[in-house]
């Protein structure tokens, strides 16, 4: 992988603060490594008897309809699967379904209902698929998921995927077969791998008892009250132990319909401070680091040490469909003015930021579609491009009525200081460094920015989900290729108390034209026309700035050098989606390796 040389550094003040952070991290790493005596060192390779994976985020709910965090789905993919999967080659394939329905194979077709053109598709669940308690997985489980998603009292992240299904007709002769009637013909009907299943024989009673209470189902779902119940899972593993704030333990599922997993037992260990991951690897506290672990700069530095010291690890890099960004709360009075939002973007030199922190190997983001996606464009005729310019930023703020005073801050006519709250996940050192950089850049144009970070479980489970960040929130979205941005950009997907906090349009952006474009995009079967539509959506997105894109991320992970069958994913589907293929081969002295794109 060719390394671009940095073209500039970060400001002196930021560099000084970063230096202190690095010293603190080194101290933490040494302390943490000494805090767990008696563990084997890196000289002993893990075996198929047990594997320990480090992760920096804790899940918020193991119920897949409620979950929004990537950490949750990292765990979920070990224990459950969906009708259709997205493999490591970014190909959509049948997973829990016998076959993907298409117009070409006749399992999907256009139909007319009361004079309205619709689409229906036949789905069949694998005959051998059972829940961990032996109960067959059937279309009744799909039916329950669909019913739960209709409730106004349950917070569903991708609620539109369920509500676009108008009816599920179960075959009376075979409950594993059913037909979905879609209210509108949409070209991606058979790509809905986020249509998760709930075990009807366990969860229906919970939903019927608590589903009509605000957040009642979320609090009482068995995924929360009885997470080790084997009947909740049908994947290659079952959850045997959950200790919040510490770890989750998985054991091989003897009823799994697919090839049995090679590894008997996997523990996913929570290490919220990214700076201590290497110390834990070296001490033997963990054997592997998930994609929700090291930042890109940490992975580069560690890969060099792996090579120099012949450490028994493989460091993986893969450009992903992930973009780090700042969500802006458009209900915040200061941020309602698009001139202020544009000023925030002009004040940031994103190229300088990525050069300094990532050696130029994670490119600045222009919008929500990553370069690996066919829909990506950097054409300035299709986007609004914001070059870094404090002069333009200051001019926009003056135009918006924010005047610079002698104390270096801006005030409106009533004497209110221009303040902005900025938050992210506590313990993620790279994000914390980026926030300090942003704070300095915005302070230079007169904005009083206050950083207030929170643990990931609270940040994602409450603050962003319920739009309570009151300013600007930094985190990442991952997506599948050619994915319409309905859940994040359509006004119907703004989470509110009235809709049970469903949807992922956290900024609260409402643009009627964009709504229509998204709806047309979903219904357009011509791929060239879809490209035109998504580019128009990008233009509105970059013009109105509901979100500040920062950079496109590469996925990174660390595995034991003796692991085979592992492939790093580029999309939102985790590498644990093929966990049953992971194999820890016995070796006397594993050689250090490194993979690069």
N, C-alpha and C positions, 0 to 999 in steps of 0.2 A: 504494500500500500504506500503510495507516494505521499510524503509529508510536505504540506505547504508551510513555508516558514512564516512565523508571525510577522505581520506588517506593522504592528503597533502594540504597545503595552496597555495595561489598565492604569487609571490615574494613580498618582503617588499615594493619596490617602487610602484608596481601595487596596493597593498593593501592601501597604503597611498593615492594614486590618487583616488582609489575607495571610500575611506572614505570621501574625499572632495566632490566627486560626489553625495554621499548619502546625505550629509548635504545640498548641493545645491538643490537636489530633494525635500527634506522636506520643504525648504523655498518656492520653486516653488509651491508645493502642497498646502501650506497654503494660498499663495497669490492667486492661481487660484481658490481655494474654496471660497475665500472671494470676488472674482471679479464678481460673478453672484448673486446679492441679489434678494430676493423675490422668490426663487425657493423652492419647498417643500423639506423637509428633508427625511431621510430614513424611517421615521415612516409611511409614506403614500405609500401604495403599488400601482403600476401602474395598470391601467385598460385596457380593450380592446378598450377604446377610443383613447389611444395614448401610444406609446412606443418610448423611446429615447435610441439609441445604440451608444456607444463610439467606435471609430475606429482610429487607429494611422496613417493610410496611406490614401492619397487622390488618387482617380482613375486618370488614364491618358487619357482614351478614353472609352466612353460607347459603342462604336462600337465593338461588340464581336470579329470580325475578326482581328481587329487591336490591341485589348487589350492584355496585357501580365501580368499585376499585379494582384495578388490575391485580392487586394482591389476592383478592378473593378468587378471581378467575384462574389465577395460577394454581391455587389449591383445588378449585372446582374441577378443573380438567383432569385431575388425577382420579376423581371419584365418579364423574358423570360425563356423558357425551350427548350430542344433539343429533337431530336427523341428518344434517349436512355439516361437514367439517371443511375447514380451510387448511390445507396441509402446508408443510414447510416450503413448498414450491409455489405457494400462493395459488393453488388450484382448488376449486370447489369440488368436493367428492362426497358420495354417500357415506355416512358414518353409522348412525343407528338405524337409518333407513336401508331397505333392501336395494333401492335404486333412486336416483334423482329423477323426478318427473320433469319432462320437457315437452314442448310442443312437437318436437321432432319424433319422440318415441311414443307419442299418443297418450302419455299419462297425464298430460295437461292439455286443456282446450278452452277456447272461447265459448261462452254460453250466453244466451239472452234470457234475462229474468225480468218479467214485467216490462219488456221493451228496453231494458238497460243492458248494455254489453258488459259482461263480467268474465272472470276466469276461474276455472276450478282445476284442482290437481289431486291426483291420487297418491297417497302415501302409505307405505307398509313398513312396519317396524320389524327388525330381524326376529325370526322365530325363536332363536335361542336367548334373546335378551330378557333378563330378569333383574329385579331389584335384589339387593344384597340379602334380603330375607327369603328369597325364592319366589316371590310373587312376580308373575310375568309383567313386563313393561308393555303397556297397551295404549291405544288411542285415548282411553279414558284419562290417562295422565296428561296428554296433550289438551284434552278438553278442560281439565281442571286449571291448567296454566292459563288457558284462554279466558276462563271465567274470572280468575283472580285478577287478571289484567283489566277487566272491565270495571272493577270496583273503584269508585272515587276516593276510597279511604286507604288504598294501598299505593305506596310509592314505587312506581315501575320506571326504570331508567329508559328503556327503549320501548315505551308503551305502544307506539304506533305499529310496531311489528305484529302485535297481537290484535290490535283493533282494526287492522286492515283485513283481517279474516272475519267474514260475515257469519260463517256457519261451519261447524265441523260435523259431518255425517259419518257415524261409525257403522261399519259393516256388521249387521246383526249376526252373520255367520262366522265372522272372524274379527274379534275386537282389536287385532293388530293392524287392521286395514281401515282406512278412513279417507274421506274426500274433504278437502278444504275448498270452500267457496270464498273467493276474494272479492271484496266489494268493488274493486277497480282492477282492471288488467295492468299489472306492473311487470316489467321485464325481469326484475330480480326476485320474483316470488320464490324461486327454488334456491336462493342463496341465504335464506334467513336462518343462519346457524345460531342466532341469538334467541330462537324460539325454544326456550328451555322447558323441560318436563318436570312436573311435580308428582310425587307418588300419590295417586288418588286414594289408595287404601289407607294412607296415614294422614295426609294433609287436608283432605276434604272436610273431615270433622272439625279441624282447627279453623278452617276458613268459614265454615257455616256458623260456628259459634262466635267468632271474633271479627269476621270480615266486614261487618256493618259498623264497626267502631273505628274512629280515626286512629291510625297506627296500631290498631288492636291486633291485626294479623301479623304485622312485623314483630311485635313483642312476644307473641305466643307460638309462632311457627316452630315446629319441631327442630328445624335447623338451628334455632336459638336455644330451645329448652331441652332438647335431647339430641345433640349433634353427633353422637356416636351410634345412633340407631342405624343398623345396617340397611334397613328398608328405605333409607333416604338416598341410597347410592346404587348405581348399576355399572360403574366404570371399573377399571383394572384394580383400583384400591378401595378400601373402606377406611373411614376415620375411626381410630381406636382411642385417641386421647386428644382433648383440647384444653390447653392451659393458656388463658388469655394473658397477653403480655409476655409469653415465654415461647410456646411451641405448639405444633399440631403434629400428631403421629399418625401415619398411614400404614396399613398392612394389606398384603395382597388379597384381593377379592377372589375367593374360590368359585364364585358363581359367574365370573365375568364371561361374557359371550365370545370375546376375542381371544387371541393368543395370550397365555398367562404371562404376567410380568416376570422379569428375571429377578428383580430385587425384592427381597422378602419384606423389608420394613424401611420406610422413609420418614425421617423427622424434618419438618421445616421449622427452623429456629429463628425467632425474631431477634434481630440485631439492629435496633433503630438508628444507631450512629454509623453512617457509611464509612467513617474513618477507621473503624475497628475491624472491618471485614478481613483485611489481610492478616492482622494479628491472629484472628480466629482460625484462618486457614493454616497458618504456620504452626499454631499450637495444637491443632487437631480437634478443636472444638467443633468445627464444621469441615466437610469434605468438598463443598461446592458452593458457589455463589449464584443465585438466581439472576434473571434479567432485572429484577427489582433489587439491585444491590449496588455494585460499584458504578460510579459515574465514569464517563468516557475517559477523562483524564487519569483517573485512578487506574483504569484497566490498561491504558497505554504504559503507565509507569510500572505496573505490576508485571506486564508481559515482558518488559525488559529485564526485570529481576528474575523472572522464570527462566529466561534464556541464559542470563549471566550466571545464575546459581544452580542451574539444572534442577529446578523445583518440579515436583511431579504433578503439574497442572497444565491444562489446556485453556488458553484465553481465547474466547471467540468474539469476533466482531462481525456485525452485519448491518448495513444501512436499513433502517426500518421506516415503516409508515407511521411515524410518531412525530408530533411536533410539540415542542415546549412553548408555552404561551402564557400571556397574562389575560385573564378574564376581567373585564371592566363591568362594575355594577352600574347599569344604566339607570337605575332608580336613585342612585346617589346624585344629589343636586349638582355637584361640581361636574360630574361626568355626563350629564345630560347634554351639554354643549359639545357638538362634534369638533369645534375648534380646539377645545381643551384636549380631547382625545387625540387629535392629529398632532398637537404640540408634543404630547407624550411620546409619540413615535419618532418625530423629528429629533427629539433630544437624545435618542439612543443611537449609538454607533454599533449596530449588531455585528457587522463584519469585524470590527476591532475586538468586540467581546468574544466572538468565537475563535478568532486568531489567538488571542491571549490565553484562553482557557482550554481550547481543544486543538491547538496547533493547526487550525484551519480545516480540520477534518470533519466537522459537523457544520454544514452550511447554514447561514442565516435563513430564517423562514420568511417567506413573502405572504403566505396564506395558509389554509388548512390542508392542502393536498401536498404530499411529499413527492420528491423527485422520482421515486421508484414507481409512482402511479402513472398510468397512461393519461390521466386527466391533468397532470401537472403542466403549468406554463409559467414562464418568467417574462412573457411578452409585455412590454410596457404599454402597448396599445390595448391590452386586455385587462390591465391591472392599474391601480394607483400605486406608484412606487414612491416611498418616502426616503429620500437621501438624508443622512445625518446633517442637521443644521440647527445649531442653537439660535441663530439669527431668525430663522423661520419659526422656530418654536416660540421664541419671545414675541415675535410679531403677532402670532395667532393668539397668544394669551392676552396681549394688549388689546387686540381687536375684540376679545371676549370680555373685556372689562376688568382684567386683573392687572393692577398697576404695581410695579416694582418700587419698594420703599427702601429707605436707608439701611434697614436691618437685613436686606438681602432677600426678603420674602415678598410675595405678591398678595395684594389685598383687593377686595372689591370695593364698590362705592360706600358700602355700609361698614367698612372696616373689618370684614371677616377675612382671616388669613386663608390662603389657598392650601388646604391640607388634604392628604391622601393616605389612607391606610393600605399597607401592602403586606400580604401574608403568603405563606407557603407551608410545606410540611416540615415540621421541626426535626432536626437530626440529619436532614439531607444536606450535606455540607456544600455540594456544588450549588444547589438552589439558594442556599443561604448566602453564598458568595455573590451569586448573580443579583440577589436582592440588594446587597450592599452597593454593587455597581449601579443598579438602577436608582437607588436612593441618592447616590452622588450625582448622577447625570441629571436627575430631576431637581435636586437641590441647586444645581448650577443655573437653572432657569427660574428659580424662585419658588419652587414647590416644597412645602414642608411635608416630607414623606416619613411616616412612622411605620416601622416594621413590627409585626405582631404575628409570630408563627405558632402553629399548633401541631400536636401529634396527628399523624395521618388518619387515625381512626376517627378523630373528632373533625379534622379538616374536611375529609371526604364524607363521613357519615352524617354530619350535621351542618357544618358551616357552608360548604359549597352546595350541597344537595338542597338545602333550604334557603339558599341565596342570602346568607347572613354575613358575608365577608365585608360588606360596607366599604367598598373601595376597589381594590385590585387583588386578584388571587392568581398565583403562579402554580401551574401544574402542567401535565401533558395529556393529550388525547392520542389514542392509537385507533387505527381503523383498518378496514379491509379494502382491497383495491376496488376502485370505481364505486365507492359507497356514497349515495346521496346523503347530504348532511342534514336530514330532517330533524333528528333528535337534538342536534346542537344549534340549529339556526332557524327552524320554523317557529313562528310565534305560538302555535298551538302546543309546543313542547316547552314552554316556559314553566318551570316548577312553581306551583302555588299551593297554598293550604287547601284551596277548594278542589284541586285535582289530586290531592294526596302527595304532593311534591313529585309528581311524575314528569318525565322529560329531562333533558340535559342542556337546555338553552339557559345556562346559568346567568349570562349577562342580562337576559330579559330583552333581547333585541327583537323588535317587531317591525318588519318591513313587508308590506303587502305584496310588492312586486317579487321579492325573494320567495315568499310563501308560494306564489303562483308558479314561479320557476322551479321550485323543488317538486311541486306536485306534477308539473309537466315532465320534469326529468325522470321521475319514477315511472311514469306511464309511457315513456318514449322507447320504442323498441329499436330505433335506428341509432347505432353507436356514434355516428358522425354528428347527428343532431344533438345527442346527449353531450357531446364535447362542447358544442356551442352554448348549450344551456348552463353547464357548470362554469364555463368561463364568464358568463354574464353574472352568475351568482358571485364569483370571485371579485368581479369589479365592484359590485355593491358592498361586499364585505370589506374590501380594502378602502373603499371610499368613506364608509361610515364608521369604521374602526370600532366595532363592538368588542373586539379582541385584538390584542397586540401579539402577533406571532414573533417568537424569539429565534428559535433555531430548530432544524430538523435533526432528530436524534438517531444515532446508531444504537442498535441493541448490543449489549455486551453481557457476557457471562463467563464464569470460570467453572470448569469441570475437572474431575480427577483425570490424570493422564491415561489411566487404564479403562476409561469409559468409552464404549462404542455404542452405536445406534442413536447418538444424540445429534439433533440438528437444531440450530438456532433459528427462530422464526423472525420474519420481517414485519408481521402484521399483529393485530390485536389478539390473535389466537396464540396462546402460550405454547412454549415448547413442551410443557407437560401434557399436551394433547396427544403426544406419542410416547408417554412415559413408559409404557409397557415394553418398548423397544430398547430402553436403556439397559446396558449390560456392563457389569464391572468384571473385566477379565482378570484372572489371577496373574500377577507379574511379580518378579523378584525385585527388579529395579526399573520402574517405569521411567521412560524418557520424557523430558519436557518437550512440549509441542506448542505451536501457536497457529491459529487459523486467521486469515485475513480475507476480506472481500476481493 
